[in-house]
Amino acid sequence: MNQYPMTVHGAEALRQELQQLKTVKRPEIVASIAEAREHGDLKENAEYHAAREEQGFCEGRIQDIEGKLGNAQIIDVAKIPNTGKVIFGVTVKLLNIATEEEVTYRIVGDDEADIKQNRISVNSPIARGLIGKTVDSEIEIKIPGGVVEYEIISVEH
């Protein structure tokens, strides 16, 4: 069974979502189904079918989260000494050599990735190119738009 890396923050967010689904959403759906049943004929009852469909989505998401948490390798980067090397969970500040533009990324698990918040998946081309490199290294990263050269300015845990 494969284990997937996940930050402590990412695991906690999934646990909170799971708790919300089990304690709030699931009872709401059960109540909706019960109310829709009271309306009579189930064959032509759109409210009933919508509630059952929502129940299916909710149960599927619960199973998905439980599976992810069960296979997660939770990594607390704060407990790892900062050697200036890029590893999973760190925040990396990069300088685009061609444009002199600085960008900061945090390397996280697949489920936590959100480019709008500068969190990139450990499996993304940029993260794969950064892993194992150290501060002041110059690297070339192949991205869909071509090749970009970066210099690693800092690595923060």
N, CA, C and O atoms as a GROMACS GRO file, in nm:
protein
  628
    1MET      N    1   0.085  -0.118   0.000
    1MET     CA    2   0.000   0.000   0.000
    1MET      C    3   0.089   0.125   0.000
    1MET      O    4   0.180   0.137   0.083
    2ASN      N    5   0.063   0.215  -0.093
    2ASN     CA    6   0.142   0.337  -0.104
    2ASN      C    7   0.103   0.437   0.004
    2ASN      O    8  -0.014   0.452   0.038
    3GLN      N    9   0.204   0.504   0.056
    3GLN     CA   10   0.177   0.614   0.148
    3GLN      C   11   0.201   0.744   0.073
    3GLN      O   12   0.292   0.753  -0.010
    4TYR      N   13   0.120   0.844   0.104
    4TYR     CA   14   0.127   0.972   0.037
    4TYR      C   15   0.168   1.078   0.137
    4TYR      O   16   0.114   1.084   0.248
    5PRO      N   17   0.265   1.164   0.100
    5PRO     CA   18   0.308   1.268   0.194
    5PRO      C   19   0.200   1.372   0.214
    5PRO      O   20   0.127   1.407   0.121
    6MET      N   21   0.191   1.420   0.338
    6MET     CA   22   0.092   1.522   0.372
    6MET      C   23   0.148   1.604   0.487
    6MET      O   24   0.211   1.549   0.578
    7THR      N   25   0.127   1.734   0.484
    7THR     CA   26   0.172   1.818   0.594
    7THR      C   27   0.077   1.802   0.712
    7THR      O   28  -0.035   1.752   0.697
    8VAL      N   29   0.122   1.844   0.829
    8VAL     CA   30   0.038   1.839   0.949
    8VAL      C   31  -0.086   1.924   0.928
    8VAL      O   32  -0.197   1.884   0.965
    9HIS      N   33  -0.069   2.042   0.867
    9HIS     CA   34  -0.182   2.132   0.841
    9HIS      C   35  -0.283   2.066   0.745
    9HIS      O   36  -0.404   2.076   0.766
   10GLY      N   37  -0.234   2.001   0.642
   10GLY     CA   38  -0.322   1.934   0.545
   10GLY      C   39  -0.401   1.821   0.609
   10GLY      O   40  -0.520   1.805   0.581
   11ALA      N   41  -0.335   1.743   0.694
   11ALA     CA   42  -0.403   1.633   0.762
   11ALA      C   43  -0.511   1.687   0.855
   11ALA      O   44  -0.620   1.631   0.864
   12GLU      N   45  -0.480   1.795   0.924
   12GLU     CA   46  -0.578   1.855   1.016
   12GLU      C   47  -0.698   1.909   0.940
   12GLU      O   48  -0.812   1.896   0.986
   13ALA      N   49  -0.675   1.970   0.825
   13ALA     CA   50  -0.785   2.022   0.744
   13ALA      C   51  -0.876   1.907   0.698
   13ALA      O   52  -0.998   1.921   0.698
   14LEU      N   53  -0.817   1.794   0.658
   14LEU     CA   54  -0.898   1.679   0.617
   14LEU      C   55  -0.977   1.623   0.735
   14LEU      O   56  -1.093   1.584   0.720
   15ARG      N   57  -0.914   1.617   0.853
   15ARG     CA   58  -0.986   1.568   0.972
   15ARG      C   59  -1.105   1.657   1.005
   15ARG      O   60  -1.212   1.608   1.042
   16GLN      N   61  -1.086   1.789   0.993
   16GLN     CA   62  -1.197   1.882   1.020
   16GLN      C   63  -1.310   1.864   0.919
   16GLN      O   64  -1.427   1.865   0.956
   17GLU      N   65  -1.274   1.846   0.792
   17GLU     CA   66  -1.376   1.824   0.690
   17GLU      C   67  -1.451   1.694   0.718
   17GLU      O   68  -1.574   1.689   0.705
   18LEU      N   69  -1.379   1.590   0.756
   18LEU     CA   70  -1.441   1.461   0.787
   18LEU      C   71  -1.538   1.475   0.904
   18LEU      O   72  -1.649   1.422   0.901
   19GLN      N   73  -1.493   1.546   1.007
   19GLN     CA   74  -1.578   1.568   1.125
   19GLN      C   75  -1.705   1.644   1.085
   19GLN      O   76  -1.815   1.609   1.130
   20GLN      N   77  -1.691   1.745   1.001
   20GLN     CA   78  -1.805   1.825   0.953
   20GLN      C   79  -1.903   1.737   0.876
   20GLN      O   80  -2.024   1.744   0.896
   21LEU      N   81  -1.849   1.655   0.786
   21LEU     CA   82  -1.935   1.568   0.705
   21LEU      C   83  -2.011   1.468   0.792
   21LEU      O   84  -2.130   1.444   0.771
   22LYS      N   85  -1.944   1.409   0.890
   22LYS     CA   86  -2.007   1.306   0.972
   22LYS      C   87  -2.105   1.362   1.074
   22LYS      O   88  -2.210   1.302   1.099
   23THR      N   89  -2.073   1.476   1.133
   23THR     CA   90  -2.157   1.526   1.242
   23THR      C   91  -2.261   1.629   1.200
   23THR      O   92  -2.361   1.647   1.269
   24VAL      N   93  -2.239   1.698   1.087
   24VAL     CA   94  -2.333   1.801   1.045
   24VAL      C   95  -2.403   1.763   0.915
   24VAL      O   96  -2.526   1.754   0.910
   25LYS      N   97  -2.325   1.739   0.812
   25LYS     CA   98  -2.381   1.717   0.678
   25LYS      C   99  -2.464   1.589   0.671
   25LYS      O  100  -2.576   1.589   0.620
   26ARG      N  101  -2.408   1.479   0.722
   26ARG     CA  102  -2.478   1.350   0.716
   26ARG      C  103  -2.615   1.357   0.784
   26ARG      O  104  -2.713   1.314   0.724
   27PRO      N  105  -2.626   1.410   0.909
   27PRO     CA  106  -2.759   1.420   0.972
   27PRO      C  107  -2.855   1.512   0.894
   27PRO      O  108  -2.975   1.486   0.890
   28GLU      N  109  -2.802   1.619   0.833
   28GLU     CA  110  -2.888   1.707   0.753
   28GLU      C  111  -2.947   1.632   0.634
   28GLU      O  112  -3.065   1.648   0.601
   29ILE      N  113  -2.866   1.549   0.570
   29ILE     CA  114  -2.912   1.473   0.454
   29ILE      C  115  -3.016   1.370   0.496
   29ILE      O  116  -3.117   1.351   0.428
   30VAL      N  117  -2.992   1.302   0.608
   30VAL     CA  118  -3.088   1.203   0.658
   30VAL      C  119  -3.222   1.271   0.687
   30VAL      O  120  -3.328   1.215   0.657
   31ALA      N  121  -3.217   1.389   0.745
   31ALA     CA  122  -3.341   1.463   0.774
   31ALA      C  123  -3.411   1.503   0.643
   31ALA      O  124  -3.534   1.498   0.634
   32SER      N  125  -3.334   1.543   0.542
   32SER     CA  126  -3.392   1.579   0.412
   32SER      C  127  -3.459   1.460   0.347
   32SER      O  128  -3.567   1.473   0.288
   33ILE      N  129  -3.397   1.343   0.357
   33ILE     CA  130  -3.455   1.222   0.298
   33ILE      C  131  -3.585   1.187   0.370
   33ILE      O  132  -3.685   1.153   0.306
   34ALA      N  133  -3.584   1.196   0.503
   34ALA     CA  134  -3.704   1.165   0.581
   34ALA      C  135  -3.817   1.261   0.546
   34ALA      O  136  -3.933   1.220   0.532
   35GLU      N  137  -3.784   1.388   0.531
   35GLU     CA  138  -3.886   1.487   0.496
   35GLU      C  139  -3.942   1.461   0.356
   35GLU      O  140  -4.062   1.471   0.334
   36ALA      N  141  -3.854   1.429   0.263
   36ALA     CA  142  -3.897   1.403   0.125
   36ALA      C  143  -3.984   1.278   0.118
   36ALA      O  144  -4.077   1.272   0.037
   37ARG      N  145  -3.955   1.179   0.201
   37ARG     CA  146  -4.037   1.055   0.202
   37ARG      C  147  -4.181   1.085   0.244
   37ARG      O  148  -4.275   1.021   0.198
   38GLU      N  149  -4.195   1.182   0.332
   38GLU     CA  150  -4.328   1.216   0.382
   38GLU      C  151  -4.416   1.278   0.273
   38GLU      O  152  -4.538   1.284   0.288
   39HIS      N  153  -4.355   1.325   0.166
   39HIS     CA  154  -4.430   1.388   0.058
   39HIS      C  155  -4.502   1.288  -0.031
   39HIS      O  156  -4.576   1.326  -0.121
   40GLY      N  157  -4.479   1.160  -0.008
   40GLY     CA  158  -4.554   1.060  -0.084
   40GLY      C  159  -4.472   0.986  -0.188
   40GLY      O  160  -4.357   0.950  -0.162
   41ASP      N  161  -4.529   0.965  -0.304
   41ASP     CA  162  -4.474   0.884  -0.412
   41ASP      C  163  -4.326   0.915  -0.438
   41ASP      O  164  -4.290   1.027  -0.476
   42LEU      N  165  -4.239   0.814  -0.416
   42LEU     CA  166  -4.095   0.834  -0.430
   42LEU      C  167  -4.049   0.833  -0.575
   42LEU      O  168  -3.943   0.887  -0.606
   43LYS      N  169  -4.126   0.773  -0.664
   43LYS     CA  170  -4.086   0.765  -0.805
   43LYS      C  171  -4.074   0.902  -0.868
   43LYS      O  172  -3.982   0.927  -0.946
   44GLU      N  173  -4.165   0.991  -0.835
   44GLU     CA  174  -4.168   1.123  -0.898
   44GLU      C  175  -4.133   1.233  -0.799
   44GLU      O  176  -4.172   1.348  -0.818
   45ASN      N  177  -4.062   1.198  -0.694
   45ASN     CA  178  -4.028   1.294  -0.590
   45ASN      C  179  -3.886   1.346  -0.612
   45ASN      O  180  -3.789   1.279  -0.576
   46ALA      N  181  -3.874   1.463  -0.672
   46ALA     CA  182  -3.743   1.520  -0.706
   46ALA      C  183  -3.661   1.551  -0.580
   46ALA      O  184  -3.540   1.534  -0.580
   47GLU      N  185  -3.728   1.597  -0.475
   47GLU     CA  186  -3.656   1.627  -0.350
   47GLU      C  187  -3.590   1.501  -0.294
   47GLU      O  188  -3.476   1.506  -0.247
   48TYR      N  189  -3.662   1.390  -0.298
   48TYR     CA  190  -3.609   1.263  -0.248
   48TYR      C  191  -3.487   1.221  -0.329
   48TYR      O  192  -3.385   1.183  -0.272
   49HIS      N  193  -3.498   1.227  -0.461
   49HIS     CA  194  -3.387   1.184  -0.547
   49HIS      C  195  -3.265   1.274  -0.530
   49HIS      O  196  -3.152   1.227  -0.532
   50ALA      N  197  -3.290   1.404  -0.515
   50ALA     CA  198  -3.179   1.499  -0.493
   50ALA      C  199  -3.110   1.472  -0.360
   50ALA      O  200  -2.987   1.476  -0.352
   51ALA      N  201  -3.188   1.443  -0.256
   51ALA     CA  202  -3.131   1.414  -0.125
   51ALA      C  203  -3.052   1.284  -0.128
   51ALA      O  204  -2.946   1.274  -0.066
   52ARG      N  205  -3.102   1.183  -0.200
   52ARG     CA  206  -3.030   1.056  -0.211
   52ARG      C  207  -2.898   1.074  -0.288
   52ARG      O  208  -2.796   1.015  -0.253
   53GLU      N  209  -2.903   1.157  -0.391
   53GLU     CA  210  -2.781   1.184  -0.468
   53GLU      C  211  -2.678   1.256  -0.382
   53GLU      O  212  -2.560   1.225  -0.384
   54GLU      N  213  -2.726   1.354  -0.305
   54GLU     CA  214  -2.637   1.426  -0.215
   54GLU      C  215  -2.578   1.332  -0.109
   54GLU      O  216  -2.462   1.346  -0.070
   55GLN      N  217  -2.659   1.238  -0.064
   55GLN     CA  218  -2.612   1.140   0.033
   55GLN      C  219  -2.499   1.056  -0.028
   55GLN      O  220  -2.400   1.027   0.039
   56GLY      N  221  -2.514   1.018  -0.153
   56GLY     CA  222  -2.410   0.941  -0.221
   56GLY      C  223  -2.279   1.018  -0.232
   56GLY      O  224  -2.172   0.963  -0.208
   57PHE      N  225  -2.289   1.146  -0.267
   57PHE     CA  226  -2.169   1.230  -0.275
   57PHE      C  227  -2.102   1.244  -0.139
   57PHE      O  228  -1.980   1.235  -0.127
   58CYS      N  229  -2.183   1.265  -0.036
   58CYS     CA  230  -2.131   1.282   0.100
   58CYS      C  231  -2.060   1.155   0.146
   58CYS      O  232  -1.948   1.162   0.198
   59GLU      N  233  -2.124   1.041   0.129
   59GLU     CA  234  -2.063   0.914   0.171
   59GLU      C  235  -1.936   0.884   0.092
   59GLU      O  236  -1.839   0.831   0.146
   60GLY      N  237  -1.937   0.918  -0.036
   60GLY     CA  238  -1.817   0.899  -0.118
   60GLY      C  239  -1.702   0.986  -0.070
   60GLY      O  240  -1.588   0.940  -0.064
   61ARG      N  241  -1.732   1.110  -0.035
   61ARG     CA  242  -1.628   1.200   0.015
   61ARG      C  243  -1.575   1.152   0.149
   61ARG      O  244  -1.455   1.160   0.175
   62ILE      N  245  -1.663   1.101   0.235
   62ILE     CA  246  -1.620   1.047   0.365
   62ILE      C  247  -1.523   0.931   0.342
   62ILE      O  248  -1.418   0.925   0.406
   63GLN      N  249  -1.558   0.840   0.253
   63GLN     CA  250  -1.469   0.727   0.224
   63GLN      C  251  -1.337   0.775   0.165
   63GLN      O  252  -1.231   0.722   0.199
   64ASP      N  253  -1.343   0.874   0.077
   64ASP     CA  254  -1.223   0.929   0.015
   64ASP      C  255  -1.129   0.987   0.121
   64ASP      O  256  -1.009   0.958   0.120
   65ILE      N  257  -1.182   1.068   0.210
   65ILE     CA  258  -1.100   1.131   0.315
   65ILE      C  259  -1.044   1.025   0.408
   65ILE      O  260  -0.926   1.031   0.443
   66GLU      N  261  -1.126   0.929   0.449
   66GLU     CA  262  -1.076   0.824   0.538
   66GLU      C  263  -0.963   0.745   0.472
   66GLU      O  264  -0.866   0.709   0.537
   67GLY      N  265  -0.976   0.719   0.342
   67GLY     CA  266  -0.871   0.649   0.269
   67GLY      C  267  -0.743   0.730   0.262
   67GLY      O  268  -0.634   0.678   0.280
   68LYS      N  269  -0.758   0.860   0.235
   68LYS     CA  270  -0.640   0.947   0.228
   68LYS      C  271  -0.569   0.957   0.363
   68LYS      O  272  -0.446   0.949   0.370
   69LEU      N  273  -0.647   0.973   0.468
   69LEU     CA  274  -0.586   0.982   0.601
   69LEU      C  275  -0.522   0.849   0.642
   69LEU      O  276  -0.420   0.846   0.710
   70GLY      N  277  -0.584   0.739   0.599
   70GLY     CA  278  -0.530   0.607   0.630
   70GLY      C  279  -0.398   0.579   0.560
   70GLY      O  280  -0.314   0.506   0.612
   71ASN      N  281  -0.380   0.637   0.442
   71ASN     CA  282  -0.257   0.616   0.365
   71ASN      C  283  -0.160   0.733   0.374
   71ASN      O  284  -0.059   0.736   0.304
   72ALA      N  285  -0.189   0.830   0.459
   72ALA     CA  286  -0.106   0.951   0.468
   72ALA      C  287   0.020   0.926   0.548
   72ALA      O  288   0.019   0.858   0.651
   73GLN      N  289   0.128   0.981   0.499
   73GLN     CA  290   0.252   0.987   0.574
   73GLN      C  291   0.264   1.134   0.615
   73GLN      O  292   0.309   1.218   0.537
   74ILE      N  293   0.225   1.162   0.739
   74ILE     CA  294   0.219   1.300   0.785
   74ILE      C  295   0.360   1.344   0.826
   74ILE      O  296   0.424   1.283   0.911
   75ILE      N  297   0.405   1.451   0.761
   75ILE     CA  298   0.541   1.500   0.783
   75ILE      C  299   0.534   1.638   0.847
   75ILE      O  300   0.476   1.731   0.791
   76ASP      N  301   0.595   1.650   0.965
   76ASP     CA  302   0.602   1.779   1.034
   76ASP      C  303   0.740   1.838   1.008
   76ASP      O  304   0.837   1.804   1.075
   77VAL      N  305   0.746   1.927   0.910
   77VAL     CA  306   0.874   1.984   0.868
   77VAL      C  307   0.938   2.067   0.979
   77VAL      O  308   1.060   2.087   0.978
   78ALA      N  309   0.859   2.115   1.075
   78ALA     CA  310   0.914   2.196   1.184
   78ALA      C  311   1.006   2.113   1.274
   78ALA      O  312   1.090   2.169   1.344
   79LYS      N  313   0.992   1.983   1.271
   79LYS     CA  314   1.076   1.895   1.355
   79LYS      C  315   1.204   1.852   1.283
   79LYS      O  316   1.288   1.784   1.342
   80ILE      N  317   1.217   1.892   1.157
   80ILE     CA  318   1.335   1.856   1.080
   80ILE      C  319   1.429   1.976   1.078
   80ILE      O  320   1.386   2.087   1.047
   81PRO      N  321   1.558   1.956   1.109
   81PRO     CA  322   1.651   2.069   1.109
   81PRO      C  323   1.664   2.132   0.970
   81PRO      O  324   1.666   2.062   0.869
   82ASN      N  325   1.672   2.266   0.967
   82ASN     CA  326   1.684   2.338   0.841
   82ASN      C  327   1.830   2.338   0.796
   82ASN      O  328   1.914   2.403   0.857
   83THR      N  329   1.857   2.263   0.690
   83THR     CA  330   1.993   2.254   0.636
   83THR      C  331   2.008   2.338   0.510
   83THR      O  332   2.114   2.340   0.449
   84GLY      N  333   1.902   2.407   0.472
   84GLY     CA  334   1.904   2.486   0.349
   84GLY      C  335   1.871   2.402   0.227
   84GLY      O  336   1.876   2.452   0.114
   85LYS      N  337   1.836   2.277   0.248
   85LYS     CA  338   1.800   2.186   0.140
   85LYS      C  339   1.649   2.186   0.122
   85LYS      O  340   1.574   2.190   0.219
   86VAL      N  341   1.604   2.180  -0.003
   86VAL     CA  342   1.462   2.179  -0.033
   86VAL      C  343   1.408   2.038  -0.011
   86VAL      O  344   1.453   1.942  -0.074
   87ILE      N  345   1.310   2.027   0.080
   87ILE     CA  346   1.244   1.899   0.109
   87ILE      C  347   1.093   1.923   0.114
   87ILE      O  348   1.047   2.037   0.108
   88PHE      N  349   1.018   1.816   0.126
   88PHE     CA  350   0.873   1.825   0.135
   88PHE      C  351   0.834   1.911   0.255
   88PHE      O  352   0.890   1.896   0.364
   89GLY      N  353   0.739   2.002   0.234
   89GLY     CA  354   0.685   2.083   0.342
   89GLY      C  355   0.750   2.218   0.362
   89GLY      O  356   0.698   2.300   0.437
   90VAL      N  357   0.862   2.245   0.296
   90VAL     CA  358   0.930   2.373   0.316
   90VAL      C  359   0.868   2.482   0.227
   90VAL      O  360   0.796   2.454   0.132
   91THR      N  361   0.901   2.606   0.263
   91THR     CA  362   0.864   2.720   0.182
   91THR      C  363   0.991   2.768   0.113
   91THR      O  364   1.092   2.795   0.178
   92VAL      N  365   0.984   2.779  -0.018
   92VAL     CA  366   1.102   2.813  -0.098
   92VAL      C  367   1.079   2.947  -0.167
   92VAL      O  368   0.975   2.969  -0.230
   93LYS      N  369   1.177   3.037  -0.154
   93LYS     CA  370   1.171   3.164  -0.226
   93LYS      C  371   1.266   3.152  -0.344
   93LYS      O  372   1.384   3.120  -0.328
   94LEU      N  373   1.212   3.180  -0.464
   94LEU     CA  374   1.288   3.166  -0.588
   94LEU      C  375   1.300   3.298  -0.659
   94LEU      O  376   1.214   3.385  -0.646
   95LEU      N  377   1.408   3.313  -0.736
   95LEU     CA  378   1.427   3.428  -0.821
   95LEU      C  379   1.431   3.379  -0.964
   95LEU      O  380   1.516   3.297  -1.001
   96ASN      N  381   1.337   3.429  -1.046
   96ASN     CA  382   1.337   3.396  -1.188
   96ASN      C  383   1.452   3.476  -1.250
   96ASN      O  384   1.448   3.598  -1.253
   97ILE      N  385   1.552   3.407  -1.298
   97ILE     CA  386   1.673   3.472  -1.347
   97ILE      C  387   1.644   3.562  -1.467
   97ILE      O  388   1.703   3.669  -1.479
   98ALA      N  389   1.556   3.521  -1.555
   98ALA     CA  390   1.527   3.598  -1.676
   98ALA      C  391   1.450   3.726  -1.646
   98ALA      O  392   1.477   3.830  -1.706
   99THR      N  393   1.353   3.721  -1.555
   99THR     CA  394   1.266   3.837  -1.530
   99THR      C  395   1.297   3.911  -1.400
   99THR      O  396   1.238   4.016  -1.373
  100GLU      N  397   1.389   3.856  -1.320
  100GLU     CA  398   1.423   3.916  -1.188
  100GLU      C  399   1.302   3.917  -1.094
  100GLU      O  400   1.300   3.992  -0.997
  101GLU      N  401   1.203   3.835  -1.121
  101GLU     CA  402   1.081   3.828  -1.040
  101GLU      C  403   1.098   3.723  -0.931
  101GLU      O  404   1.146   3.612  -0.956
  102GLU      N  405   1.059   3.760  -0.808
  102GLU     CA  406   1.066   3.666  -0.697
  102GLU      C  407   0.930   3.599  -0.680
  102GLU      O  408   0.826   3.661  -0.697
  103VAL      N  409   0.934   3.470  -0.645
  103VAL     CA  410   0.812   3.395  -0.620
  103VAL      C  411   0.839   3.301  -0.503
  103VAL      O  412   0.950   3.251  -0.487
  104THR      N  413   0.736   3.277  -0.422
  104THR     CA  414   0.749   3.190  -0.306
  104THR      C  415   0.649   3.077  -0.318
  104THR      O  416   0.531   3.099  -0.346
  105TYR      N  417   0.697   2.955  -0.297
  105TYR     CA  418   0.611   2.836  -0.301
  105TYR      C  419   0.630   2.754  -0.175
  105TYR      O  420   0.739   2.748  -0.119
  106ARG      N  421   0.523   2.690  -0.133
  106ARG     CA  422   0.532   2.590  -0.027
  106ARG      C  423   0.504   2.457  -0.092
  106ARG      O  424   0.406   2.442  -0.166
  107ILE      N  425   0.590   2.358  -0.066
  107ILE     CA  426   0.575   2.227  -0.127
  107ILE      C  427   0.491   2.139  -0.035
  107ILE      O  428   0.529   2.112   0.079
  108VAL      N  429   0.376   2.096  -0.086
  108VAL     CA  430   0.278   2.022  -0.005
  108VAL      C  431   0.232   1.896  -0.079
  108VAL      O  432   0.276   1.870  -0.191
  109GLY      N  433   0.145   1.819  -0.015
  109GLY     CA  434   0.088   1.700  -0.077
  109GLY      C  435  -0.010   1.735  -0.186
  109GLY      O  436  -0.052   1.850  -0.198
  110ASP      N  437  -0.047   1.636  -0.267
  110ASP     CA  438  -0.135   1.659  -0.381
  110ASP      C  439  -0.268   1.722  -0.341
  110ASP      O  440  -0.316   1.812  -0.411
  111ASP      N  441  -0.328   1.678  -0.231
  111ASP     CA  442  -0.459   1.728  -0.191
  111ASP      C  443  -0.455   1.869  -0.134
  111ASP      O  444  -0.558   1.937  -0.130
  112GLU      N  445  -0.338   1.913  -0.092
  112GLU     CA  446  -0.325   2.045  -0.031
  112GLU      C  447  -0.289   2.152  -0.132
  112GLU      O  448  -0.299   2.271  -0.102
  113ALA      N  449  -0.247   2.113  -0.250
  113ALA     CA  450  -0.196   2.208  -0.349
  113ALA      C  451  -0.303   2.309  -0.388
  113ALA      O  452  -0.419   2.275  -0.411
  114ASP      N  453  -0.261   2.435  -0.394
  114ASP     CA  454  -0.349   2.545  -0.435
  114ASP      C  455  -0.259   2.658  -0.485
  114ASP      O  456  -0.202   2.732  -0.406
  115ILE      N  457  -0.247   2.669  -0.616
  115ILE     CA  458  -0.154   2.766  -0.674
  115ILE      C  459  -0.191   2.908  -0.636
  115ILE      O  460  -0.103   2.994  -0.631
  116LYS      N  461  -0.318   2.936  -0.610
  116LYS     CA  462  -0.360   3.071  -0.570
  116LYS      C  463  -0.301   3.111  -0.435
  116LYS      O  464  -0.283   3.229  -0.407
  117GLN      N  465  -0.270   3.010  -0.352
  117GLN     CA  466  -0.208   3.035  -0.222
  117GLN      C  467  -0.061   2.997  -0.223
  117GLN      O  468   0.002   2.983  -0.118
  118ASN      N  469  -0.005   2.981  -0.344
  118ASN     CA  470   0.136   2.946  -0.364
  118ASN      C  471   0.176   2.815  -0.296
  118ASN      O  472   0.289   2.801  -0.249
  119ARG      N  473   0.082   2.720  -0.292
  119ARG     CA  474   0.113   2.586  -0.243
  119ARG      C  475   0.114   2.493  -0.363
  119ARG      O  476   0.013   2.476  -0.431
  120ILE      N  477   0.230   2.433  -0.390
  120ILE     CA  478   0.242   2.346  -0.507
  120ILE      C  479   0.261   2.202  -0.462
  120ILE      O  480   0.320   2.174  -0.358
  121SER      N  481   0.209   2.111  -0.543
  121SER     CA  482   0.218   1.969  -0.515
  121SER      C  483   0.362   1.922  -0.525
  121SER      O  484   0.438   1.968  -0.610
  122VAL      N  485   0.397   1.830  -0.439
  122VAL     CA  486   0.531   1.770  -0.443
  122VAL      C  487   0.555   1.699  -0.576
  122VAL      O  488   0.669   1.675  -0.614
  123ASN      N  489   0.448   1.666  -0.647
  123ASN     CA  490   0.459   1.597  -0.776
  123ASN      C  491   0.456   1.692  -0.895
  123ASN      O  492   0.461   1.648  -1.010
  124SER      N  493   0.449   1.823  -0.870
  124SER     CA  494   0.448   1.920  -0.980
  124SER      C  495   0.588   1.932  -1.039
  124SER      O  496   0.687   1.901  -0.972
  125PRO      N  497   0.597   1.976  -1.165
  125PRO     CA  498   0.729   1.990  -1.228
  125PRO      C  499   0.823   2.083  -1.149
  125PRO      O  500   0.943   2.054  -1.137
  126ILE      N  501   0.771   2.192  -1.096
  126ILE     CA  502   0.857   2.285  -1.022
  126ILE      C  503   0.909   2.219  -0.895
  126ILE      O  504   1.028   2.226  -0.866
  127ALA      N  505   0.820   2.155  -0.818
  127ALA     CA  506   0.863   2.092  -0.693
  127ALA      C  507   0.962   1.979  -0.720
  127ALA      O  508   1.061   1.965  -0.649
  128ARG      N  509   0.936   1.898  -0.823
  128ARG     CA  510   1.029   1.789  -0.855
  128ARG      C  511   1.166   1.843  -0.890
  128ARG      O  512   1.268   1.782  -0.857
  129GLY      N  513   1.170   1.959  -0.956
  129GLY     CA  514   1.297   2.020  -0.991
  129GLY      C  515   1.369   2.080  -0.872
  129GLY      O  516   1.492   2.093  -0.872
  130LEU      N  517   1.293   2.118  -0.768
  130LEU     CA  518   1.352   2.182  -0.650
  130LEU      C  519   1.398   2.083  -0.544
  130LEU      O  520   1.498   2.108  -0.476
  131ILE      N  521   1.329   1.972  -0.529
  131ILE     CA  522   1.359   1.877  -0.422
  131ILE      C  523   1.506   1.834  -0.428
  131ILE      O  524   1.556   1.794  -0.533
  132GLY      N  525   1.572   1.845  -0.314
  132GLY     CA  526   1.711   1.804  -0.304
  132GLY      C  527   1.812   1.914  -0.331
  132GLY      O  528   1.930   1.899  -0.301
  133LYS      N  529   1.766   2.026  -0.387
  133LYS     CA  530   1.857   2.137  -0.417
  133LYS      C  531   1.875   2.223  -0.290
  133LYS      O  532   1.798   2.211  -0.195
  134THR      N  533   1.978   2.308  -0.291
  134THR     CA  534   2.008   2.390  -0.174
  134THR      C  535   2.001   2.538  -0.209
  134THR      O  536   1.991   2.577  -0.326
  135VAL      N  537   2.007   2.621  -0.104
  135VAL     CA  538   2.006   2.766  -0.121
  135VAL      C  539   2.122   2.807  -0.211
  135VAL      O  540   2.230   2.749  -0.204
  136ASP      N  541   2.100   2.907  -0.294
  136ASP     CA  542   2.195   2.964  -0.391
  136ASP      C  543   2.216   2.875  -0.513
  136ASP      O  544   2.297   2.909  -0.599
  137SER      N  545   2.145   2.763  -0.523
  137SER     CA  546   2.155   2.679  -0.643
  137SER      C  547   2.078   2.745  -0.757
  137SER      O  548   1.974   2.807  -0.735
  138GLU      N  549   2.130   2.730  -0.877
  138GLU     CA  550   2.058   2.774  -0.996
  138GLU      C  551   2.008   2.648  -1.065
  138GLU      O  552   2.084   2.553  -1.088
  139ILE      N  553   1.880   2.648  -1.098
  139ILE     CA  554   1.821   2.529  -1.158
  139ILE      C  555   1.738   2.566  -1.280
  139ILE      O  556   1.686   2.677  -1.290
  140GLU      N  557   1.727   2.472  -1.371
  140GLU     CA  558   1.640   2.485  -1.486
  140GLU      C  559   1.523   2.391  -1.466
  140GLU      O  560   1.541   2.273  -1.438
  141ILE      N  561   1.403   2.443  -1.481
  141ILE     CA  562   1.284   2.362  -1.461
  141ILE      C  563   1.202   2.363  -1.588
  141ILE      O  564   1.168   2.469  -1.640
  142LYS      N  565   1.171   2.244  -1.637
  142LYS     CA  566   1.085   2.233  -1.755
  142LYS      C  567   0.941   2.244  -1.710
  142LYS      O  568   0.894   2.166  -1.628
  143ILE      N  569   0.873   2.342  -1.765
  143ILE     CA  570   0.731   2.360  -1.739
  143ILE      C  571   0.660   2.354  -1.872
  143ILE      O  572   0.725   2.358  -1.977
  144PRO      N  573   0.527   2.344  -1.872
  144PRO     CA  574   0.456   2.335  -2.000
  144PRO      C  575   0.489   2.448  -2.097
  144PRO      O  576   0.483   2.429  -2.218
  145GLY      N  577   0.525   2.565  -2.046
  145GLY     CA  578   0.554   2.679  -2.133
  145GLY      C  579   0.698   2.685  -2.181
  145GLY      O  580   0.734   2.777  -2.254
  146GLY      N  581   0.782   2.589  -2.141
  146GLY     CA  582   0.923   2.589  -2.181
  146GLY      C  583   1.012   2.564  -2.061
  146GLY      O  584   0.975   2.493  -1.968
  147VAL      N  585   1.132   2.622  -2.065
  147VAL     CA  586   1.228   2.604  -1.957
  147VAL      C  587   1.245   2.736  -1.885
  147VAL      O  588   1.261   2.841  -1.948
  148VAL      N  589   1.242   2.732  -1.750
  148VAL     CA  590   1.259   2.851  -1.669
  148VAL      C  591   1.379   2.829  -1.578
  148VAL      O  592   1.394   2.723  -1.518
  149GLU      N  593   1.464   2.930  -1.567
  149GLU     CA  594   1.579   2.923  -1.478
  149GLU      C  595   1.548   3.000  -1.350
  149GLU      O  596   1.504   3.114  -1.353
  150TYR      N  597   1.572   2.933  -1.236
  150TYR     CA  598   1.549   2.992  -1.105
  150TYR      C  599   1.676   2.984  -1.022
  150TYR      O  600   1.760   2.896  -1.043
  151GLU      N  601   1.687   3.077  -0.929
  151GLU     CA  602   1.789   3.068  -0.824
  151GLU      C  603   1.714   3.056  -0.692
  151GLU      O  604   1.618   3.129  -0.668
  152ILE      N  605   1.756   2.962  -0.609
  152ILE     CA  606   1.691   2.943  -0.479
  152ILE      C  607   1.748   3.047  -0.383
  152ILE      O  608   1.867   3.045  -0.351
  153ILE      N  609   1.662   3.137  -0.337
  153ILE     CA  610   1.705   3.245  -0.246
  153ILE      C  611   1.702   3.200  -0.102
  153ILE      O  612   1.797   3.225  -0.027
  154SER      N  613   1.593   3.132  -0.062
  154SER     CA  614   1.584   3.087   0.078
  154SER      C  615   1.494   2.964   0.088
  154SER      O  616   1.409   2.938   0.004
  155VAL      N  617   1.518   2.890   0.197
  155VAL     CA  618   1.438   2.772   0.230
  155VAL      C  619   1.397   2.785   0.374
  155VAL      O  620   1.482   2.792   0.463
  156GLU      N  621   1.266   2.790   0.401
  156GLU     CA  622   1.217   2.807   0.536
  156GLU      C  623   1.132   2.687   0.578
  156GLU      O  624   1.055   2.633   0.499
  157HIS      N  625   1.149   2.646   0.702
  157HIS     CA  626   1.070   2.533   0.755
  157HIS      C  627   0.946   2.584   0.821
  157HIS      O  628   0.866   2.504   0.872
   0.00000   0.00000   0.00000
